[in-house]
Amino acid sequence: MGPIKQPLLQRERSVARKLALDAVSSSAIMAGISGLIGLILSQWQVANLSLLYLPAMLWLAAWRGRTAALLASVEAFLVFDWFFVPPHHTFDVEQPQEWLALTIFLVVALVAGQAYALQRRNALDAEEHDRHTQLLYELSTQLTVPENLGGLFDRMLNTLVSGLGLSGLRLWTRREGARELAGAVEVTEDGIAAPVTAIYRVPCKLGDTELADLEVFQRVDGQPLSRDDVRVLQGFANQLANALERRRLQKEEQLNLVLAEANRAKTSLLAAVSHDLRTPLAAIKASATSLQSRLTLEESVRSEFLAAINNEADRLDRLVANLLDMSRLESGALSPRLEWHNLSEIAADVIDRLQPVAGSHELVLEAEDREFLSQVDYVQISQVLTNLVDNAIRHGAPGGPVVVHVSDGHISVENAGRHLSADEQAHVFERFYRGESEAAGTGLGLAIAKGIVEAHGGCIRVENTERGVAMHVWLPGAPGAPDSQEPAVVPAGRTA
């Protein structure tokens, strides 16, 4: 900690003002006591009236300090000799023993006044030390509790300014080598900031690295900073440096986690997609090559190659669409455009589109003969149902039916086949998760469905049933919808 600009003239004026006040205070009080002694002696002859000066000097020592008590002791000695020791109005004395009495009086007054002032000063120092310790504790609490450290700078500076009686305080932090103002507090009078000058700079250092610094303005009362004030400022600077370093490390850790997650996602994406991209491309390439090299193929064989190209192109298109949808979901760009739609109509449309590619699986719609209206994005909920039905077809038993059930704010898709293990149920909605099944897939369909449903404010759950596995979608306001914080598994025995 070092001075920025030492206002020497201002300090000299402050010292001169204090001396003047001490002199005026001591003179006025000694004059009053002397007047009282003169009044008493005019009526009665009382010995040892000089003792009346002692309580006044002790009070001055407690009020103004050692300087005022010293001045009062000398003034009392001189005034009493001048007015009340014969011969009057001179500093000579008639009897030599009077010199001894006056000297003893002066020594007692000096010792008593200085001792009382010192005791009072020690008591004030102890009180100030306790107050500053409490101030440091309050500041350390503010530094350790919150995560948003930058939002607390002004509040902490306010605490320091009011606690130390400063006229202002500024905090400068280092960011990418540049010094920038992070917080500032200045005492104002009637909304106008008082002209203040920074007199000290307190560095916030961690080892040899300076992370920030404080510009400390003068005290409001004009007094210089005490050693305890300096101790508080330095203690706060050390705590702030530790907090800034802790915040930097936390940000680095968060960045490392984000980078690690991005790297893991990239690796998972490459591992999951590379094979699925190569497979349809290889099939398309093989079929196209066969058509090109064998121009005299029978019509049935030719149609088979063209159908294979068409199916593999559709498969490739779905894969790319899923990847794009996953990217939009993660970036928050896939926000639903909510309108009132009939859920039964959406389910029927999806079944009509998928039945031709369902193979031996029969797609069945179970719904009462009425409208089930919900505020949804038609295209997105259609995508959810498409993914769920496609998943049920691929993982269901050969030839088994896929049942789509619709009710108020609720849609379920159930297939016939094997049950999911507890581990599969816990991870089934994660990206690139393929489970224990040997069925082909990228592991993105259910993750996309979950993201879209949650973007609508709903929830999606998985359940093992008597026939196989059911996926449940609850939209906002659906009767019996589970809490969104519950696990993504319908407990056994619960009726959807």
C-alpha positions as CSV (number, residue, x, y, z in Angstrom):
1,M,0.0,0.0,0.0
2,G,1.4,3.4,-0.9
3,P,0.4,7.0,-1.4
4,I,-0.8,8.1,-4.8
5,K,-0.7,11.8,-4.0
6,Q,-0.1,13.0,-0.5
7,P,-2.1,16.2,0.1
8,L,0.5,17.7,2.4
9,L,-1.0,21.2,2.6
10,Q,-4.4,19.6,3.4
11,R,-2.9,17.5,6.2
12,E,-1.1,20.5,7.6
13,R,-4.4,22.4,7.7
14,S,-6.0,19.5,9.4
15,V,-3.4,19.4,12.1
16,A,-3.5,23.2,12.5
17,R,-7.3,23.1,12.8
18,K,-7.1,20.4,15.5
19,L,-4.5,22.3,17.5
20,A,-6.6,25.4,17.3
21,L,-9.7,23.6,18.5
22,D,-7.7,22.0,21.3
23,A,-6.3,25.4,22.3
24,V,-9.7,27.1,22.2
25,S,-11.4,24.3,24.1
26,S,-8.8,24.1,26.8
27,S,-8.7,27.9,27.2
28,A,-12.4,28.2,27.4
29,I,-12.8,25.5,30.0
30,M,-9.8,26.7,32.1
31,A,-11.2,30.2,32.0
32,G,-14.6,28.9,33.3
33,I,-12.9,27.0,36.1
34,S,-10.8,30.0,37.0
35,G,-13.9,32.2,37.1
36,L,-15.5,29.7,39.4
37,I,-12.5,29.6,41.8
38,G,-12.5,33.5,41.8
39,L,-16.1,33.5,42.7
40,I,-15.6,31.1,45.6
41,L,-12.6,33.0,46.9
42,S,-14.5,36.2,46.9
43,Q,-16.9,34.7,49.4
44,W,-14.8,32.3,51.3
45,Q,-11.2,31.5,51.9
46,V,-10.9,27.8,50.8
47,A,-7.6,26.0,50.4
48,N,-6.5,23.7,47.5
49,L,-9.1,25.0,45.0
50,S,-6.6,24.2,42.3
51,L,-7.9,20.7,42.5
52,L,-11.0,21.9,40.6
53,Y,-8.9,22.0,37.5
54,L,-8.3,18.2,37.5
55,P,-11.8,17.0,36.6
56,A,-11.9,19.5,33.8
57,M,-8.6,18.3,32.5
58,L,-9.7,14.6,32.7
59,W,-12.8,15.5,30.7
60,L,-10.8,17.3,28.1
61,A,-8.4,14.3,27.9
62,A,-11.4,12.1,27.2
63,W,-13.0,14.5,24.7
64,R,-10.1,16.0,22.8
65,G,-7.2,13.8,23.6
66,R,-3.7,14.2,25.0
67,T,-2.9,17.6,23.3
68,A,-5.9,19.3,24.9
69,A,-5.1,17.8,28.3
70,L,-1.4,19.0,28.0
71,L,-2.5,22.5,27.1
72,A,-5.1,22.6,29.9
73,S,-2.4,21.5,32.5
74,V,0.0,24.3,31.5
75,E,-2.8,26.9,31.3
76,A,-4.2,25.9,34.7
77,F,-0.6,26.2,36.2
78,L,-0.1,29.6,34.7
79,V,-3.6,31.0,35.4
80,F,-3.7,29.8,39.0
81,D,-0.2,31.3,39.6
82,W,-1.2,34.6,37.9
83,F,-4.6,35.2,39.6
84,F,-4.6,33.3,42.9
85,V,-1.1,33.0,44.3
86,P,0.3,36.2,46.0
87,P,1.6,38.5,44.7
88,H,-1.3,38.5,42.2
89,H,-1.0,39.3,38.5
90,T,2.6,38.2,38.5
91,F,4.4,34.9,38.2
92,D,6.5,35.6,41.3
93,V,5.5,34.0,44.6
94,E,5.9,35.3,48.2
95,Q,6.7,31.9,49.8
96,P,9.0,29.3,48.3
97,Q,6.8,26.5,49.2
98,E,4.2,27.8,46.8
99,W,6.6,26.9,44.0
100,L,6.7,23.4,45.3
101,A,2.8,23.2,45.5
102,L,2.5,24.6,42.0
103,T,5.1,22.2,40.6
104,I,3.4,19.2,42.2
105,F,0.0,20.5,40.8
106,L,1.5,20.7,37.3
107,V,3.1,17.3,37.5
108,V,-0.1,15.7,38.8
109,A,-2.2,17.4,36.2
110,L,0.1,16.4,33.4
111,V,0.4,12.7,34.5
112,A,-3.3,12.4,35.3
113,G,-4.4,14.0,32.0
114,Q,-2.0,12.0,29.9
115,A,-2.8,8.7,31.6
116,Y,-6.5,9.3,31.3
117,A,-6.1,10.3,27.6
118,L,-4.0,7.2,26.9
119,Q,-6.5,4.9,28.7
120,R,-9.3,6.5,26.7
121,R,-7.3,6.2,23.5
122,N,-6.7,2.5,24.1
123,A,-10.4,1.9,24.8
124,L,-11.3,3.7,21.6
125,D,-8.6,1.8,19.7
126,A,-10.0,-1.5,21.1
127,E,-13.5,-0.5,20.1
128,E,-12.4,0.5,16.6
129,H,-10.5,-2.7,16.3
130,D,-13.6,-4.7,17.2
131,R,-15.7,-2.7,14.7
132,H,-13.1,-3.2,12.0
133,T,-12.9,-6.9,12.7
134,Q,-16.7,-7.1,12.3
135,L,-16.4,-5.1,9.1
136,L,-13.8,-7.5,7.7
137,Y,-16.1,-10.5,8.6
138,E,-19.0,-8.9,6.9
139,L,-16.9,-8.2,3.8
140,S,-15.5,-11.8,3.8
141,T,-19.0,-13.2,4.0
142,Q,-20.1,-11.1,1.0
143,L,-17.0,-12.4,-0.9
144,T,-17.5,-16.1,-0.3
145,V,-21.3,-16.6,-0.6
146,P,-22.4,-15.3,-4.0
147,E,-21.5,-16.5,-7.4
148,N,-21.9,-13.2,-9.1
149,L,-18.9,-11.4,-7.6
150,G,-19.0,-8.5,-10.1
151,G,-22.6,-7.5,-9.0
152,L,-21.4,-7.0,-5.4
153,F,-18.5,-4.6,-5.9
154,D,-20.5,-1.4,-5.3
155,R,-22.2,-2.9,-2.2
156,M,-18.8,-4.0,-0.7
157,L,-17.3,-0.5,-1.5
158,N,-20.3,1.1,0.2
159,T,-19.7,-1.1,3.3
160,L,-16.0,-0.1,3.4
161,V,-16.7,3.7,2.9
162,S,-19.4,3.8,5.6
163,G,-17.4,1.6,8.0
164,L,-14.1,3.6,7.7
165,G,-15.7,7.0,7.2
166,L,-14.1,7.5,3.8
167,S,-15.1,10.2,1.3
168,G,-14.8,7.7,-1.5
169,L,-13.4,4.5,-2.9
170,R,-12.7,3.1,-6.4
171,L,-12.0,-0.4,-7.4
172,W,-10.0,-1.1,-10.6
173,T,-9.6,-4.6,-12.0
174,R,-7.3,-6.1,-14.6
175,R,-8.9,-7.7,-17.7
176,E,-6.7,-8.9,-20.5
177,G,-3.9,-6.6,-19.3
178,A,-6.1,-3.5,-19.3
179,R,-7.1,-1.6,-16.1
180,E,-10.8,-0.9,-16.0
181,L,-13.1,0.6,-13.4
182,A,-15.2,-2.1,-11.7
183,G,-16.9,-0.1,-8.9
184,A,-16.8,3.4,-7.4
185,V,-18.5,5.0,-4.4
186,E,-18.2,8.7,-3.5
187,V,-19.9,10.5,-0.6
188,T,-22.4,13.1,-1.8
189,E,-24.0,16.1,-0.3
190,D,-27.4,17.0,-1.7
191,G,-26.8,14.7,-4.7
192,I,-23.4,16.4,-5.6
193,A,-20.2,14.4,-5.2
194,A,-17.7,16.1,-3.0
195,P,-14.4,16.9,-4.6
196,V,-12.1,14.2,-3.3
197,T,-8.5,13.2,-4.1
198,A,-7.2,9.6,-3.9
199,I,-4.5,9.6,-1.3
200,Y,-3.6,5.8,-1.2
201,R,-3.5,3.0,-3.7
202,V,-4.0,-0.5,-2.2
203,P,-2.9,-3.4,-4.6
204,C,-4.9,-6.6,-4.6
205,K,-2.2,-9.1,-5.2
206,L,-1.9,-12.8,-5.2
207,G,1.8,-13.7,-5.0
208,D,3.5,-11.4,-7.5
209,T,0.4,-11.0,-9.7
210,E,-1.7,-7.9,-9.2
211,L,-5.3,-8.7,-10.0
212,A,-6.9,-5.3,-8.9
213,D,-6.3,-2.2,-6.9
214,L,-8.2,0.2,-4.6
215,E,-8.0,3.9,-4.8
216,V,-8.7,5.2,-1.3
217,F,-9.9,8.8,-0.8
218,Q,-9.4,10.9,2.4
219,R,-11.6,10.5,5.4
220,V,-14.7,12.6,5.7
221,D,-13.5,14.2,8.9
222,G,-10.1,15.1,7.4
223,Q,-8.2,12.8,9.7
224,P,-5.4,10.6,8.3
225,L,-6.0,6.9,8.0
226,S,-5.2,5.0,11.1
227,R,-3.2,1.8,11.3
228,D,-6.4,-0.1,11.8
229,D,-7.9,1.5,8.7
230,V,-4.9,0.4,6.7
231,R,-5.2,-3.1,8.2
232,V,-8.8,-3.4,7.1
233,L,-8.1,-2.1,3.6
234,Q,-5.2,-4.5,3.2
235,G,-7.2,-7.4,4.6
236,F,-10.1,-6.7,2.2
237,A,-7.6,-6.4,-0.7
238,N,-6.2,-9.8,0.1
239,Q,-9.6,-11.4,0.4
240,L,-10.7,-9.7,-2.9
241,A,-7.6,-11.0,-4.7
242,N,-8.4,-14.6,-3.5
243,A,-12.0,-14.2,-4.6
244,L,-11.0,-12.9,-8.0
245,E,-8.6,-15.7,-8.5
246,R,-11.3,-18.2,-7.3
247,R,-13.7,-16.8,-9.9
248,R,-11.1,-17.0,-12.6
249,L,-10.4,-20.7,-11.8
250,Q,-14.2,-21.4,-11.7
251,K,-14.6,-19.9,-15.2
252,E,-11.6,-21.9,-16.4
253,E,-13.1,-25.0,-15.0
254,Q,-16.5,-24.2,-16.6
255,L,-14.8,-23.6,-19.9
256,N,-12.9,-26.8,-19.7
257,L,-16.1,-28.7,-18.9
258,V,-17.8,-27.1,-21.9
259,L,-14.9,-27.9,-24.1
260,A,-14.8,-31.5,-22.8
261,E,-18.5,-31.9,-23.3
262,A,-18.2,-30.5,-26.8
263,N,-15.4,-32.8,-27.6
264,R,-17.3,-35.8,-26.2
265,A,-20.4,-34.8,-28.2
266,K,-18.2,-34.5,-31.3
267,T,-16.7,-37.9,-30.7
268,S,-20.1,-39.4,-30.1
269,L,-21.5,-37.8,-33.2
270,L,-18.7,-39.0,-35.4
271,A,-18.9,-42.5,-33.9
272,A,-22.7,-42.7,-34.2
273,V,-23.2,-41.0,-37.5
274,S,-20.2,-42.1,-39.6
275,H,-21.5,-45.7,-40.0
276,D,-25.1,-44.5,-40.6
277,L,-23.9,-42.1,-43.3
278,R,-21.8,-44.7,-45.0
279,T,-24.5,-47.4,-45.1
280,P,-27.1,-45.5,-47.2
281,L,-24.4,-43.9,-49.3
282,A,-22.9,-47.3,-50.0
283,A,-26.3,-48.8,-50.8
284,I,-27.1,-45.9,-53.2
285,K,-23.7,-46.2,-54.8
286,A,-24.1,-49.9,-55.3
287,S,-27.6,-49.7,-56.8
288,A,-26.7,-46.8,-59.1
289,T,-23.6,-48.7,-60.3
290,S,-25.6,-51.8,-61.0
291,L,-28.1,-49.8,-63.0
292,Q,-25.4,-48.0,-64.9
293,S,-23.4,-51.2,-65.7
294,R,-26.3,-53.4,-66.6
295,L,-28.5,-51.5,-69.0
296,T,-30.5,-54.6,-70.0
297,L,-31.9,-55.5,-66.6
298,E,-35.3,-56.9,-66.2
299,E,-38.0,-54.4,-65.2
300,S,-38.5,-56.0,-61.8
301,V,-34.8,-55.9,-60.9
302,R,-34.5,-52.4,-62.2
303,S,-37.5,-51.4,-60.0
304,E,-35.9,-53.1,-57.0
305,F,-32.6,-51.1,-57.4
306,L,-34.6,-47.8,-57.8
307,A,-36.6,-48.6,-54.7
308,A,-33.4,-49.3,-52.8
309,I,-32.0,-45.9,-53.9
310,N,-35.2,-44.2,-52.9
311,N,-35.4,-45.9,-49.5
312,E,-31.7,-45.2,-48.7
313,A,-32.1,-41.6,-49.8
314,D,-35.1,-41.2,-47.5
315,R,-33.0,-42.8,-44.7
316,L,-30.2,-40.4,-45.3
317,D,-32.6,-37.5,-45.4
318,R,-34.0,-38.5,-42.0
319,L,-30.6,-38.8,-40.5
320,V,-29.6,-35.3,-41.7
321,A,-32.9,-33.9,-40.5
322,N,-32.4,-35.4,-37.1
323,L,-28.9,-33.9,-36.8
324,L,-30.3,-30.5,-37.8
325,D,-33.1,-30.7,-35.3
326,M,-30.7,-31.7,-32.6
327,S,-28.5,-28.7,-33.4
328,R,-31.5,-26.4,-33.3
329,L,-32.7,-27.8,-30.0
330,E,-29.3,-27.3,-28.4
331,S,-29.0,-23.8,-29.7
332,G,-32.6,-22.9,-28.6
333,A,-33.6,-22.0,-32.1
334,L,-36.4,-24.7,-32.3
335,S,-39.1,-22.7,-30.5
336,P,-42.7,-23.9,-31.0
337,R,-45.3,-21.8,-32.6
338,L,-48.3,-22.7,-30.5
339,E,-51.8,-23.0,-32.0
340,W,-54.9,-25.0,-31.2
341,H,-54.8,-28.4,-32.9
342,N,-56.6,-31.7,-32.6
343,L,-54.1,-34.3,-31.3
344,S,-56.2,-37.1,-32.9
345,E,-55.8,-35.5,-36.3
346,I,-52.0,-35.2,-35.8
347,A,-51.8,-38.9,-34.8
348,A,-53.9,-40.0,-37.8
349,D,-51.8,-38.0,-40.2
350,V,-48.5,-39.6,-38.8
351,I,-50.0,-43.1,-39.0
352,D,-51.1,-42.5,-42.6
353,R,-47.6,-41.4,-43.6
354,L,-45.7,-44.2,-41.8
355,Q,-48.0,-47.2,-42.6
356,P,-46.6,-47.7,-46.0
357,V,-43.0,-48.1,-44.6
358,A,-44.1,-50.0,-41.5
359,G,-43.7,-53.4,-43.2
360,S,-45.5,-56.1,-41.3
361,H,-46.3,-53.8,-38.3
362,E,-49.9,-52.6,-38.1
363,L,-50.3,-49.1,-36.9
364,V,-53.4,-48.6,-34.7
365,L,-55.0,-45.4,-33.5
366,E,-57.0,-45.6,-30.3
367,A,-59.0,-42.5,-29.4
368,E,-62.5,-41.5,-28.5
369,D,-64.6,-40.1,-31.3
370,R,-64.1,-36.5,-30.4
371,E,-61.5,-33.7,-30.6
372,F,-58.6,-33.5,-28.2
373,L,-57.5,-29.9,-28.6
374,S,-54.1,-28.7,-27.3
375,Q,-51.9,-25.7,-28.0
376,V,-49.0,-27.2,-29.9
377,D,-46.8,-26.7,-32.9
378,Y,-48.4,-29.0,-35.5
379,V,-45.1,-29.7,-37.3
380,Q,-43.0,-30.3,-34.2
381,I,-45.6,-32.6,-32.4
382,S,-45.9,-34.5,-35.7
383,Q,-42.1,-34.9,-35.7
384,V,-42.3,-36.2,-32.1
385,L,-45.0,-38.8,-33.0
386,T,-43.0,-39.8,-36.1
387,N,-39.9,-40.4,-34.1
388,L,-41.8,-42.4,-31.4
389,V,-43.7,-44.6,-33.9
390,D,-40.5,-45.1,-36.0
391,N,-38.7,-46.1,-32.8
392,A,-41.6,-48.5,-31.8
393,I,-41.5,-50.1,-35.3
394,R,-37.7,-50.7,-35.3
395,H,-37.5,-52.1,-31.8
396,G,-40.8,-54.0,-31.7
397,A,-41.3,-57.7,-32.3
398,P,-41.6,-58.6,-36.0
399,G,-45.2,-58.3,-37.1
400,G,-46.3,-56.8,-33.8
401,P,-48.8,-54.0,-33.7
402,V,-47.9,-50.4,-32.7
403,V,-50.7,-48.7,-30.9
404,V,-51.1,-44.9,-30.7
405,H,-53.4,-43.8,-27.9
406,V,-54.7,-40.2,-27.7
407,S,-56.6,-38.5,-24.8
408,D,-56.7,-35.1,-23.2
409,G,-53.2,-33.6,-23.5
410,H,-51.7,-37.1,-23.5
411,I,-50.3,-39.3,-26.3
412,S,-48.8,-42.7,-25.9
413,V,-47.1,-45.0,-28.4
414,E,-46.9,-48.7,-27.4
415,N,-45.3,-51.6,-29.3
416,A,-45.1,-55.4,-28.7
417,G,-41.7,-56.7,-27.9
418,R,-39.0,-57.0,-25.2
419,H,-39.0,-54.8,-22.1
420,L,-36.3,-52.2,-21.4
421,S,-33.8,-52.8,-18.6
422,A,-33.5,-50.3,-15.8
423,D,-30.3,-49.0,-17.3
424,E,-31.9,-48.5,-20.7
425,Q,-34.9,-46.7,-19.2
426,A,-32.5,-44.3,-17.4
427,H,-30.6,-43.4,-20.6
428,V,-33.2,-44.0,-23.4
429,F,-33.7,-40.2,-24.0
430,E,-30.0,-39.3,-24.2
431,R,-28.3,-38.4,-27.4
432,F,-26.7,-41.2,-29.4
433,Y,-27.9,-43.8,-27.0
434,R,-28.8,-47.1,-28.8
435,G,-29.5,-49.4,-25.9
436,E,-29.0,-53.1,-26.0
437,S,-31.1,-53.7,-29.1
438,E,-29.5,-54.6,-32.4
439,A,-31.9,-52.5,-34.4
440,A,-30.3,-49.8,-36.6
441,G,-30.5,-46.1,-35.6
442,T,-28.5,-43.0,-34.6
443,G,-29.8,-42.6,-31.1
444,L,-31.2,-39.2,-31.9
445,G,-34.9,-39.7,-32.4
446,L,-36.0,-40.0,-28.8
447,A,-33.6,-37.2,-27.7
448,I,-35.2,-34.9,-30.3
449,A,-38.7,-35.9,-29.2
450,K,-37.8,-35.2,-25.6
451,G,-36.4,-31.8,-26.5
452,I,-39.4,-30.8,-28.5
453,V,-41.9,-31.9,-25.8
454,E,-40.0,-30.0,-23.1
455,A,-39.9,-26.9,-25.4
456,H,-43.7,-27.1,-25.3
457,G,-43.6,-27.2,-21.5
458,G,-44.6,-30.9,-21.3
459,C,-42.8,-34.1,-20.4
460,I,-42.0,-37.5,-21.9
461,R,-41.7,-40.8,-20.0
462,V,-41.0,-44.5,-20.8
463,E,-42.9,-47.5,-19.3
464,N,-42.7,-51.3,-19.6
465,T,-46.1,-52.7,-20.2
466,E,-47.6,-56.2,-20.5
467,R,-47.2,-56.2,-24.3
468,G,-43.9,-54.3,-24.6
469,V,-42.8,-50.7,-24.1
470,A,-44.9,-47.5,-24.1
471,M,-43.7,-43.9,-24.6
472,H,-45.9,-41.3,-22.9
473,V,-46.2,-37.7,-23.9
474,W,-47.9,-35.2,-21.5
475,L,-48.6,-31.7,-22.7
476,P,-49.2,-28.8,-20.4
477,G,-52.5,-29.0,-18.5
478,A,-52.9,-32.8,-19.1
479,P,-54.8,-34.6,-16.4
480,G,-52.5,-36.8,-14.3
481,A,-49.3,-35.4,-15.8
482,P,-46.2,-36.2,-13.7
483,D,-44.0,-33.5,-12.3
484,S,-41.3,-32.4,-14.8
485,Q,-38.6,-33.1,-12.1
486,E,-39.6,-36.7,-11.8
487,P,-37.4,-39.4,-13.4
488,A,-38.1,-40.2,-17.1
489,V,-39.6,-43.5,-16.1
490,V,-43.3,-44.2,-15.3
491,P,-43.3,-46.1,-11.9
492,A,-44.7,-49.6,-11.9
493,G,-48.4,-49.6,-11.3
494,R,-49.0,-46.1,-12.3
495,T,-51.8,-45.5,-14.8
496,A,-50.9,-43.2,-17.6
